[in-house]
Amino acid sequence: MFIDSHAHLDDDRFDDDREILIESLRANNIDLVFNIGADIKTSKASVELAKKYDHIYAVVGIHPHDAEDAEDNYLDILRELSLEEKVVAIGEIGLDFYYDNSPRDIQRKVFKEQLKLAKELNLPVVIHTRDASQETFDILKEAGKDGSLRGIMHCYSGSVEMAKEYIKLGFYISIAGPVTFKNSRVVKDVAKEIPLDKLLIETDCPYLSPEPHRGKRNEPKFVKHTAEKIAEIRGISLEELAKATSENTKRIFNIK
């Protein structure tokens, strides 16, 4: 059985078959799915999915793309949502200097505020970073200097060296479908080199479908292809990879 540590099943691309897909997860060897918020609307939707389905957990937060549009009282809303039984982290949060959908100063402000909230609530964080690797690292290092911060580097695409630095800060490295792509040398190196007990797998569905489904809508059952590629790269069995990544996911999200 696999765990998809990062999905967006509330996305409208699942509107036609969401219930069927979710009810078929176990039959497709998916034990748990963690549904990730990107704004208040999707955070609330994640919570509702977690309430409805035993094998879905929720993560709530404001994505850097949506930082500019965050409600004035967004922290109060996230704090209230975090009191729900199956909310297990704050995310996805971070910096995105590739698209710059929100001004960078606002991205930084909202990112830092949510890190502070996560520490207050003693919850891990799920981090998005694109074209902002060093600044993201510096902000996380400062926020976690007291040892109270932990989390996941979602859909990691940076170097092996930076991955090891994030691990020192208390973070896990999550690898998605791009590891299956032909020219993804860097992420393959990461998949091979980082400690197995710090590795997670994810789909980020409906985005980033792995081979052989590249270009199509992604969904949780396709996480198997990512797992198969990582197991091949590491020279271990698929069963060992599935067991380790499942244990790691439950550990960081404090699932018993």
Secondary structure, DSSP 8 states (H G I E B T S, - for coil): -EEEEEE-TTSGGGTTTHHHHHHTTGGGTEEEEEEE-SSHHHHHHHHHHHHH-TTEEEEE---GGGGGG--TTHHHHHHHHTTSTTEEEEEEEEEETTT--S-HHHHHHHHHHHHHHHHHHT--EEEEEES-HHHHHHHHHHHTTTS---EEETT--S-HHHHHHHHHTTEEEEE-GGGGSTT-HHHHHHHHHS-GGGEEE---BTS---TTSTTS---GGGHHHHHHHHHHHHT--HHHHHHHHHHHHHHHTT--
